[in-house]
Amino acid sequence: MHRTSKPTCDITVINKLSFYSMYSTKGIETVATITELRSKTSELVEHAKGIEHGILIQKNNDPYAVLISYELYIELLKLKDTKAKAKKK
């Protein structure tokens, strides 16, 4: 793993090939630890608003949660609703 410096947030950007061997992230390229989330919540939320896939939050080096923008959350809810309606037919 390597770090990148962004003007608003210092977060971990991962090498996809080595990371996929641990667990699948479905396209997420940004990773933060629980500790980083605690200390940099505002910066991480701002970063999540500006990226397409969200931020993977790790706890003890395991996937724990994903921080996504509100817009992406609404899109996912609509997709879930569309799929549920399609199953009923």
N, C-alpha and C positions, 0 to 999 in steps of 0.2 A: 504494500500500500504506500501511497505517497500523498503528501499534503499539497494543496494549492492555496494561494492567498487570493482572496477576493476582497474588494474594497469594503464590503459590509460583513463578511463572514469568513472565518477560517474553518473549513470543513474538510473531511476526508473525501477524496475522489479516488475510486478504486480501479484497479486493473481488472477489467471484466473477466478475462480468461482465468486468472488465478482465483478470483472470487467465486466464479460459478462452480468450481470444484468443491467449495464448502457448502453452498446452498444456492438455490435459484432466487434471483431477485426480480425477474420479469422486467428487465430494462432499467432498474434503478441504478444510477451511477454515483449517487451522493449518499454518504454514510456518516452518521454522527452517533456518539455514545450517549448513554443516559446522562453521564456527567456533563458532556457538552450541551445537551438539551437543557439541563438545569442552569448552567452558567451563561448560555447564549440563546435563550429562548427567543427573544425578539429578533435577533439576527437570523436564526434558523427559520422562523416563521416567514420573514421577509424573503429569504432565499427560496423557500417552498412555493411562495406565490409566483415566483419568476421562472420556475422550471416545470417541465411537462410531466414528470413521473413521480415526484415526491422524494422525500428523504427517508432512508431506512434508518431506524433507531435501533442500536444494538445494546443489549444488556449482557454482560459477561461473555462478550464476543458472539452472541447468538442473536438472530433477528428477533425483535421484540414488538415493534410497531412501525407504522409508516406515517410520516407527517406530510399531508397534501394540502393544496390550496382549497379554499371553499368552492371555487369554480369546478375543480376536478371532482370534488366530493359530490356536487350536484349532478355532474355528468355521469358519475358512477351510479347514483341513485336512479337516474332516468334509464340507464342501461339495464339495471336490475329489474326495474318495473316493466320495461319492454320485454325482457326475457320471460318474466313471470306471466305476462299476458299471452305471449306466444305459446307457452306450455299449456295454458288453459284451453287453447283452441284445438 
